[in-house]
Structure formats: structure tokens, C-alpha cells
């Protein structure tokens, strides 16, 4: 895991990278796997993510920190997939807020 931390330039504030956290599968493979060339395959890294016990924590962190996770696969999703998920979540929040306002009016 320390290789991935140094490659990404992250500090230990990432919850799933803390020394006492369960082992994330990403720490057991070459960090380059998580950052395929543009148009490259993400099949292998996404397969590992699906098996990782920390996938949800990783994805939640990536969604909350878009600048730090701008590239690569995080929590089983590519940059494009995470962006789409953020947009869907924002649209849902906007729709809920609109519904709440219409009930008050």
C-alpha cells in the first residue's frame, strides 16, 4: 500500500489507506494498473475492485475528493463513471429539494 500512497502523493488521511485499515487489494498490485492509458482497458482493475472489502469506502472517498481522484479507477469506477454518478446524485438532490419547496408553497 505504501507504494500506491507515494505514487499518488496522498497522505495517510485517506481512511482506507490508514496503517490499521484492512488490506485493500489495490495495495497488492502494480499501482499503474489503476491508471490505464486513455482508451486502455479497466477490466482487470475493476475485477479486483469488485472483490475488495474496501471498495465502498474507496468509492465514497473518491466521490468526496474529485480533485485527488481525477484520474484512474477508484472504488471500481472510472473517472467518467464517477462523474456520471456525481451528476445523477446532484440531480436527485435538486429534485428532492424542488419537491420539498413545492410542498411548502
C-alpha positions, 0 to 999 in steps of 0.5 A, a space after each residue: 500500500 505504501 507504494 500506491 500512497 507515494 505514487 499518488 502523493 496522498 497522505 495517510 488521511 485517506 481512511 482506507 489507506 490508514 496503517 490499521 485499515 484492512 488490506 485493500 487489494 489495490 495495495 497488492 498490485 502494480 499501482 499503474 494498473 489503476 491508471 490505464 492509458 486513455 482508451 486502455 482497458 479497466 477490466 482487470 482493475 475493476 475485477 479486483 475492485 469488485 472483490 475488495 472489502 474496501 471498495 465502498 469506502 474507496 468509492 465514497 472517498 473518491 466521490 468526496 475528493 474529485 480533485 485527488 481522484 481525477 484520474 484512474 479507477 477508484 472504488 471500481 469506477 472510472 473517472 467518467 463513471 464517477 462523474 456520471 454518478 456525481 451528476 445523477 446524485 446532484 440531480 436527485 438532490 435538486 429534485 428532492 429539494 424542488 419537491 420539498 419547496 413545492 410542498 411548502 408553497 
